[in-house]
Amino acid sequence: MERGKMAEAESLETAAEHERILREIESTDTACIGPTLRSVYDGEEHGRFMEKLETRIRNHDREIEKMCNFHYQGFVDSITELLKVRGEAQKLKNQVTDTNRKLQHEGKELVIAMEELKQCRLQQRNISATVDKLMLCLPVLEMYSKLRDQMKTKRHYPALKTLEHLEHTYLPQVSHYRFCKVMVDNIPKLREEIKDVSMSDLKDFLESIRKHSDKIGETAMKQAQQQRNLDNIILQQPRIGSKRKPKKDAYTIFDTEIGSTSPKSEQDSGILDVEDEEDDEEVPGAQDLVDFSPVYRCLHIYSVLGARETFENYYRKQRRKQARLVLQPPSNMHETLDGYRKYFNQIVGFFVVEDHILHTTQGLVNRAYIDELWEMALSKTIAALRTHSSYCSDPNLVLDLKNLIVLFADTLQVYGFPVNQLFDMLLEIRDQYSETLLKKWSGIFRNILDSDNYSPIPVTSEEIYKKVVGQFPFQDTELEKQPFPKKFPFSEFVPKVYNQIKEFIYACLKFSEDLHLSSTEVDDMIRKSTNLLLTRTLSSSLQNVIKRKNIGLTELVQIIINTTHLEKSCKYLEEFITNITNVLPETVHTTKLYGTTTFKDARHAAEEEIYTNLNQKIDQFLQLADYDWMTGDLGNKASDYLVDLIAFLRSTFAVFTHLPGKVAQTACMSACKHLATSLMQLLLEAEVRQLTLGALQQFNLDVRECEQFARSGPVPGFQEDTLQLAFIDLRQIALVIRSLILQPHSWAYIWIKTWSKRIHAHQCSLQHCLQ
């Protein structure tokens, strides 16, 4: 029973499941019915399901049949209507076919036109696409063309900028094109080409700068000279405003745009053509001559390419080499001032360029590099100047060289270079200058002394008198009162020598200008140089004149007179130096002039020469003496040679009127003593073995003539018979000989010889006392 119930229950469940599947099949899309049917076949009751399905189909067929029966009449009517429509449709079809045939015939050309239009539309679309692509590529090509043009015109820095823009902005947009790949591969080559060409321009610039350094330096030194002249004018006329245009800033003229596309700025190799115009009011600035754009361009190009350090090292190395060449002086530089000037111009030009590079670039050169170059240049320049200036024998050339060195130093000092060592070296050249001056003035003094007539200067008018007094500080009240014509006591060489001493002082002063020396240092330099002139040069010239063989007593006397007046003028030379240096002689450490000593020494030498000359003249007269010691004739007048000698002495001592009294007296006493000694030697000669009373009488007359000359006072100032004492021993020995002749003895001759030696000793003692 229970089994029956269970079977019944299972049958009900199966029927319910089959019903569900059927409903699902009816409501489900045909594409998704597979899983449903699979579930039927998976079960075990598919037979019963098929029965169920058949039953359901029959039910639906009956429903369809009922529905068709219900609508059959409508269906028949519809068929009847469709048959009628078929005939009409056939007619319509024929009309449509005919119309289509006509339309096809009529639209054949239109179809052809439409095909053509289609092709045109296709071409237009392709052209538009091509234009779009070309518009994308065209900027790239334009930039590349611009790059090539810039390379061709040597506008390297703009070319580098264009290259960077092309590489990073334009080429990435069209990188899939083959020509762009070619451009990309060519970019490193273009960079190297720009780098090489810019370096070539830099080399041209450096070579041009080397060749034109002297022109740059010349212009800079002209500017410095103009500025110094202007400063001097301002100092001399402080209230007068200068009308000169203000000096341009040394660096404003170089505000050059590196990216300039001007053909001139791109192609210029470094030096602009500037003609010399002497009539221009203002000399162009030294940097106006230079276009530094090649340096700037190359520096920026190497900086952009990341090779700035390489560029800096190359530039500094090349400039060091050029510095060594510039500092090498020509072998004949000392021959002319132009040689020194060109040498200085090149050095100034070199450092003007480097100073400008220092101030207009960032790090291309630095102060340490400039200072190192300047130290090297300073040492080499000073060594060259020491060597070449030592060859200069012309003081004018040495003075011009000094002025040129000062201008050279002032020019470089404007640019901030230390120049103290140059001024120290000028102090060394000053000593050489003094030596050349001394040599020059030695010749001047020699010419003056050789050309002088050694006669007092005659004056025939007041004008001539004032002219001489204006040249030489001479005051003599008695001479001023005398009527014209009259004579100055000195000869022409006195004012000439005095004026030449002043000219020498002026020459020394010229060298001390612009050396930044104090008044005391200038005064000391002038005084020391003047002392050398007096004690060495002038003294030597005077001594040479005094020691000449053919000099006469008149010239010697005039030299003594002249040196006396020159000695008196030394105080005026002191005043002259004081006036031009503004240093009082009472100042501590002030050097005194040694002119007094110089002229005293010259005068003493002249005096000694007078004494020697007088004695030589006396000896010359005595050589004419021809005593016949064995004559028996008794003479009644002095010998002719002695008369001539006395006449000569009288005329000579007459010239001594302007000599100092002591000089004239000493000369007269010396002459008389020498005459007495010479006469005694004639008498006591070894050859004189015998003499007669007649010979002694003639000798006595000659002695008497000498005594008469002494008594006549040829030179004023002697006391009574002082001058006669020179002949007293001669008189005594003459008397002794006379008495011995009258009373002869065997020992007489020996006694006379012995006594003559005593007399000679007495004369030497007398001479020493007189001196």
Secondary structure as GFF3:
##gff-version 3
##sequence-region A 1 771
A	DSSP	alpha_helix	2	27	.	.	.	ID=ss1
A	DSSP	three_ten_helix	30	32	.	.	.	ID=ss2
A	DSSP	alpha_helix	34	42	.	.	.	ID=ss3
A	DSSP	alpha_helix	46	106	.	.	.	ID=ss4
A	DSSP	alpha_helix	108	152	.	.	.	ID=ss5
A	DSSP	alpha_helix	156	165	.	.	.	ID=ss6
A	DSSP	pi_helix	166	170	.	.	.	ID=ss7
A	DSSP	three_ten_helix	171	174	.	.	.	ID=ss8
A	DSSP	alpha_helix	178	211	.	.	.	ID=ss9
A	DSSP	alpha_helix	213	236	.	.	.	ID=ss10
A	DSSP	three_ten_helix	252	254	.	.	.	ID=ss11
A	DSSP	alpha_helix	263	267	.	.	.	ID=ss12
A	DSSP	three_ten_helix	286	289	.	.	.	ID=ss13
A	DSSP	alpha_helix	293	304	.	.	.	ID=ss14
A	DSSP	alpha_helix	308	326	.	.	.	ID=ss15
A	DSSP	three_ten_helix	333	335	.	.	.	ID=ss16
A	DSSP	alpha_helix	337	360	.	.	.	ID=ss17
A	DSSP	alpha_helix	367	389	.	.	.	ID=ss18
A	DSSP	alpha_helix	395	414	.	.	.	ID=ss19
A	DSSP	alpha_helix	420	451	.	.	.	ID=ss20
A	DSSP	beta_strand	458	459	.	.	.	ID=ss21
A	DSSP	alpha_helix	462	471	.	.	.	ID=ss22
A	DSSP	alpha_helix	477	481	.	.	.	ID=ss23
A	DSSP	beta_strand	486	487	.	.	.	ID=ss24
A	DSSP	alpha_helix	493	512	.	.	.	ID=ss25
A	DSSP	alpha_helix	519	532	.	.	.	ID=ss26
A	DSSP	pi_helix	533	538	.	.	.	ID=ss27
A	DSSP	alpha_helix	539	546	.	.	.	ID=ss28
A	DSSP	alpha_helix	553	568	.	.	.	ID=ss29
A	DSSP	alpha_helix	570	581	.	.	.	ID=ss30
A	DSSP	alpha_helix	595	622	.	.	.	ID=ss31
A	DSSP	alpha_helix	640	655	.	.	.	ID=ss32
A	DSSP	three_ten_helix	656	658	.	.	.	ID=ss33
A	DSSP	alpha_helix	661	683	.	.	.	ID=ss34
A	DSSP	alpha_helix	693	711	.	.	.	ID=ss35
A	DSSP	alpha_helix	725	742	.	.	.	ID=ss36
A	DSSP	alpha_helix	748	770	.	.	.	ID=ss37
###
